[in-house]
């Protein structure tokens, strides 16, 4: 018997789709999912998931030890909760995993409580982070201005009202009023 079915076309994700998928993958990893489970949900191979994670981590700005410890503490909380619930339900096999989680919690707790000095390096890191956020906001502002210019009547500069309408700030203080309505 001959199979007449045509294989389904694999759709490639655009940039927004890839960013969304990477966010879902990293969120699931933080929740404690295994690579195989994530691969099944995302319809990828575990190798593909590892590649996406590796690329995301290569682009990432590395946190200092205390920040990393805080991240690990947050990741261990669901494991501790599950192990505690299993023990409360009478599952004695959950004692060993709970002890491992508690050991790791103790280790990261000490690192997270390390004295953090607010020195010139800390100020520089904070200013770098603020500047990145400001640059992102400027990009958003430039996009809104460009949209306002497109929406402006032909032959004129965009007005503040055009900018407010496109950026979604029109009648912000007056709920229930439509775009362009006056108070």
Buried (B, 14 or more C-beta within 10 A) or exposed (E): EEEEEEEEEEEEEEEEEEEEBBEEBBEBBEEEBEBEEBBBEBEBEBEBBBEBBEEBEEEEEEEEEBEBBBBBBEBBEEBBEBBBEBBEEEEEEBEEBBEEBBEBBEEBBEBBEEEEEEEEEEEEEEEEEEEEEEEEEEEEEEEBBEBBBEBBEEEEEBEEBBBBBBBEEBBEEEEEEEEEEEE
